[in-house]
Amino acid sequence: MKVSADYRTLALDALRGKWRTAVLTGIAASALGATIVSSPESVVSNSNQGNHIHSELFSQPNGGLLLAVLLGGIGLWVIFTLIVCGAARLGYARFNLNLADGKDATISDLFSQKDRLWDGFCMNFLQGLYTALWSLLLVIPGIVKTYSYAMTPYIMAEHPSLTANEAITESRRIMDGNKWRLFCLDFSFIGWELLCALPLYAGYFLILRYFSGSEAMAISMVLLLTIPLSIGFFFVHPYEEVAWATFYRDITAAPAKPDEAH
């Protein structure tokens, strides 16, 4: 079994000469909500930071109207992504597996599963439902199950005959004994994540500090600066995604482990 550094090395080898394609595909996947790598602790942190920023921006005189317009746009986008996100995740899994296998990988892979909208929706729904139910116990069981179900998109991408529930069950099986290893792989990227997040949070802080009297100016500055300040993530996230794909390839080549309950 490989260690985290080995997966990162394999990912870098797979990305050599293909960074441009990986970055562009990663941006498109993120826009569709189709990312596969999940780090629960960073999601919680980013959510708290986002709530603070929103409360600051929309507490201004015309903040209510701006919030309504923003939420309307977000609502339409959420509906769209709910429909296409699952199939796009399957396509993104196919793209990253192609990279990990040294095959041709193109942005068209992201849309290669467009005829599996229902399969993708069921996958996302069941993953979310099972994780949410386990999270009702405590945060830790929810995080554990997030990693238990993590390989589902790759399994469904490679085995289209499987239902979403069957793929989740298979993910549980192959992740038995491997969840901690995947967590360690995620944790090994924390330095890069913090380095990429530093200019983004610093930019938000400066905007809120000096433009708090004008919500329109603050929002414009946030929107203008988000992309350049987040540019590091455009490279780190594809790196993580390919590392996960190499992890999947490694554990599926390993001997089978006993099954466990949902």
C-alpha positions as CSV (number, residue, x, y, z in Angstrom):
1,M,0.0,0.0,0.0
2,K,1.3,3.4,-0.9
3,V,1.6,6.4,1.5
4,S,0.2,9.9,0.9
5,A,3.5,11.1,-0.7
6,D,3.4,8.3,-3.3
7,Y,-0.1,9.3,-4.4
8,R,1.0,13.0,-4.7
9,T,4.0,11.9,-6.7
10,L,1.9,9.8,-9.0
11,A,-0.6,12.7,-9.4
12,L,2.2,15.1,-10.4
13,D,3.5,12.6,-12.9
14,A,0.0,12.2,-14.4
15,L,-0.4,15.9,-14.6
16,R,2.9,16.6,-16.3
17,G,2.2,18.3,-19.6
18,K,-1.6,18.3,-18.9
19,W,-1.9,21.0,-16.3
20,R,-3.8,23.3,-18.7
21,T,-6.4,20.7,-19.5
22,A,-6.7,19.7,-15.8
23,V,-7.1,23.3,-14.6
24,L,-9.7,24.2,-17.2
25,T,-11.7,21.0,-16.6
26,G,-11.4,21.6,-12.8
27,I,-12.9,25.1,-13.2
28,A,-15.8,23.8,-15.3
29,A,-16.4,21.0,-12.8
30,S,-16.4,23.4,-9.9
31,A,-18.9,25.6,-11.7
32,L,-21.2,22.6,-12.1
33,G,-20.7,21.5,-8.5
34,A,-19.0,18.4,-9.7
35,T,-15.9,18.2,-7.6
36,I,-15.2,14.8,-6.0
37,V,-12.6,15.5,-3.3
38,S,-14.3,16.4,-0.1
39,S,-12.7,17.7,3.1
40,P,-15.4,18.1,5.8
41,E,-13.3,20.2,8.2
42,S,-12.5,22.7,5.5
43,V,-16.2,22.9,4.4
44,V,-17.2,23.8,7.9
45,S,-14.5,26.5,8.2
46,N,-15.3,28.0,4.8
47,S,-19.0,28.1,5.7
48,N,-18.4,30.0,8.9
49,Q,-16.2,32.5,7.1
50,G,-18.8,32.9,4.4
51,N,-21.6,33.6,6.9
52,H,-19.5,36.3,8.5
53,I,-18.8,38.0,5.2
54,H,-22.4,37.9,4.1
55,S,-23.6,39.4,7.4
56,E,-21.2,42.2,7.1
57,L,-22.0,43.0,3.4
58,F,-25.8,42.8,3.7
59,S,-26.2,44.7,6.9
60,Q,-25.9,47.9,4.9
61,P,-28.9,50.1,4.0
62,N,-29.6,48.5,0.6
63,G,-28.3,45.1,1.6
64,G,-31.8,43.5,1.6
65,L,-32.4,44.1,-2.1
66,L,-28.9,43.0,-3.0
67,L,-29.3,39.9,-1.0
68,A,-32.7,39.1,-2.7
69,V,-31.1,39.5,-6.2
70,L,-28.1,37.4,-5.2
71,L,-30.2,34.6,-3.6
72,G,-32.5,34.6,-6.7
73,G,-29.5,34.0,-9.0
74,I,-28.0,31.4,-6.6
75,G,-31.4,29.6,-6.5
76,L,-31.6,29.3,-10.3
77,W,-28.0,28.0,-10.4
78,V,-28.7,25.5,-7.6
79,I,-31.7,24.1,-9.5
80,F,-29.5,23.7,-12.6
81,T,-26.6,22.1,-10.7
82,L,-29.0,19.7,-8.9
83,I,-30.0,18.4,-12.3
84,V,-26.5,18.1,-13.9
85,C,-24.2,17.8,-11.0
86,G,-24.3,14.1,-10.5
87,A,-23.7,13.2,-14.1
88,A,-20.9,15.8,-14.2
89,R,-19.3,14.2,-11.2
90,L,-19.3,10.9,-13.0
91,G,-17.7,12.6,-16.0
92,Y,-15.1,14.2,-13.8
93,A,-14.3,10.9,-12.2
94,R,-13.8,9.5,-15.7
95,F,-11.5,12.4,-16.6
96,N,-9.3,12.0,-13.5
97,L,-9.1,8.2,-13.9
98,N,-8.0,8.8,-17.5
99,L,-5.2,11.1,-16.2
100,A,-4.2,8.6,-13.5
101,D,-4.1,5.8,-16.1
102,G,-2.0,7.8,-18.5
103,K,-4.8,7.9,-21.1
104,D,-6.0,10.8,-23.2
105,A,-8.0,13.1,-20.9
106,T,-10.0,16.0,-22.4
107,I,-12.6,18.4,-21.0
108,S,-15.2,16.6,-23.0
109,D,-14.8,13.7,-20.5
110,L,-16.7,16.0,-18.0
111,F,-19.8,15.7,-20.2
112,S,-19.3,12.1,-21.2
113,Q,-22.0,10.9,-18.7
114,K,-24.7,13.4,-19.8
115,D,-27.1,10.5,-20.5
116,R,-26.9,9.4,-16.8
117,L,-28.6,12.4,-15.2
118,W,-30.9,10.1,-13.1
119,D,-28.0,7.9,-12.0
120,G,-26.0,10.9,-11.0
121,F,-28.9,12.5,-9.1
122,C,-29.5,9.2,-7.2
123,M,-25.8,9.0,-6.3
124,N,-25.7,12.5,-4.9
125,F,-29.0,12.1,-3.1
126,L,-28.1,8.8,-1.4
127,Q,-24.6,9.9,-0.5
128,G,-26.0,13.0,1.1
129,L,-28.8,11.2,2.8
130,Y,-26.7,8.5,4.4
131,T,-24.0,11.0,5.5
132,A,-26.7,13.3,6.9
133,L,-28.3,10.5,8.9
134,W,-25.0,9.4,10.3
135,S,-24.2,13.1,11.1
136,L,-27.3,13.2,13.3
137,L,-25.4,11.0,15.8
138,L,-22.4,13.3,16.0
139,V,-20.0,15.1,13.6
140,I,-17.4,12.4,13.6
141,P,-19.6,9.5,12.3
142,G,-20.7,11.8,9.5
143,I,-17.1,12.5,8.5
144,V,-16.2,8.8,8.7
145,K,-19.1,8.0,6.4
146,T,-18.1,10.8,4.0
147,Y,-14.8,8.9,3.5
148,S,-16.6,5.5,3.4
149,Y,-18.7,6.6,0.5
150,A,-16.0,8.7,-1.2
151,M,-15.1,6.2,-4.0
152,T,-18.7,6.0,-5.3
153,P,-18.3,8.3,-8.3
154,Y,-15.3,6.3,-9.6
155,I,-17.1,3.0,-9.2
156,M,-20.2,4.3,-11.0
157,A,-18.1,5.8,-13.8
158,E,-16.4,2.5,-14.4
159,H,-19.4,0.2,-13.8
160,P,-22.4,1.9,-15.3
161,S,-24.6,-1.2,-14.7
162,L,-24.4,-0.7,-10.9
163,T,-27.2,1.3,-9.2
164,A,-26.2,4.2,-6.9
165,N,-26.9,2.1,-3.8
166,E,-24.8,-0.8,-5.1
167,A,-21.9,1.6,-5.9
168,I,-22.2,3.1,-2.4
169,T,-22.1,-0.4,-0.9
170,E,-19.0,-1.2,-3.0
171,S,-17.4,2.0,-1.9
172,R,-18.0,1.0,1.7
173,R,-16.4,-2.4,1.0
174,I,-13.2,-1.1,-0.6
175,M,-12.8,1.7,1.9
176,D,-13.0,-0.7,4.9
177,G,-9.5,-0.2,6.4
178,N,-8.7,2.6,4.0
179,K,-10.7,5.6,5.4
180,W,-7.8,6.8,7.6
181,R,-5.4,6.6,4.7
182,L,-7.6,8.8,2.5
183,F,-8.0,11.2,5.4
184,C,-4.2,11.4,5.7
185,L,-3.9,12.0,2.0
186,D,-6.4,14.9,2.3
187,F,-4.5,16.3,5.4
188,S,-1.2,16.2,3.4
189,F,-2.6,19.0,1.2
190,I,-3.4,21.2,4.1
191,G,-0.3,23.3,3.7
192,W,-1.2,24.1,0.1
193,E,-4.8,24.8,1.0
194,L,-3.8,27.3,3.7
195,L,-1.3,29.0,1.4
196,C,-4.0,29.4,-1.3
197,A,-6.6,30.6,1.2
198,L,-4.3,33.2,2.8
199,P,-4.5,35.9,0.1
200,L,-8.3,35.3,-0.3
201,Y,-9.1,35.8,3.3
202,A,-6.7,38.8,3.5
203,G,-8.4,40.4,0.6
204,Y,-11.9,39.9,2.1
205,F,-10.6,41.4,5.4
206,L,-9.3,44.5,3.7
207,I,-12.4,44.9,1.7
208,L,-14.7,44.7,4.7
209,R,-12.3,46.9,6.7
210,Y,-12.1,49.8,4.2
211,F,-15.4,49.6,2.2
212,S,-17.9,48.7,4.9
213,G,-19.8,51.9,4.3
214,S,-20.6,51.1,0.7
215,E,-22.0,47.6,0.2
216,A,-22.0,48.0,-3.6
217,M,-18.3,48.8,-3.6
218,A,-17.5,46.0,-1.2
219,I,-19.4,43.4,-3.3
220,S,-17.8,44.6,-6.5
221,M,-14.4,44.3,-5.0
222,V,-15.1,40.9,-3.6
223,L,-16.3,39.6,-7.0
224,L,-13.3,41.2,-8.8
225,L,-10.7,39.9,-6.4
226,T,-12.1,36.4,-5.8
227,I,-10.7,35.0,-9.0
228,P,-7.2,36.3,-8.8
229,L,-6.9,35.7,-5.1
230,S,-8.2,32.1,-5.5
231,I,-5.9,31.3,-8.4
232,G,-3.8,28.9,-6.3
233,F,-6.9,26.7,-5.8
234,F,-7.2,26.3,-9.6
235,F,-3.9,24.3,-9.5
236,V,-4.2,22.6,-6.0
237,H,-7.7,21.2,-6.6
238,P,-6.9,19.3,-9.8
239,Y,-3.8,18.0,-8.0
240,E,-6.0,16.7,-5.2
241,E,-8.5,15.2,-7.6
242,V,-5.9,13.2,-9.5
243,A,-4.3,12.1,-6.2
244,W,-7.7,10.7,-5.2
245,A,-8.0,8.9,-8.5
246,T,-4.6,7.2,-8.0
247,F,-5.7,6.3,-4.5
248,Y,-8.8,4.6,-6.0
249,R,-6.7,2.7,-8.5
250,D,-4.4,1.5,-5.7
251,I,-7.1,0.2,-3.3
252,T,-9.1,-1.5,-6.1
253,A,-6.0,-3.4,-6.9
254,A,-5.7,-4.6,-3.3
255,P,-7.3,-7.7,-1.9
256,A,-11.0,-7.4,-1.0
257,K,-12.0,-6.4,2.6
258,P,-15.1,-7.5,4.6
259,D,-18.3,-5.5,4.2
260,E,-19.7,-3.2,6.8
261,A,-23.1,-1.8,7.5
262,H,-24.4,1.6,6.3
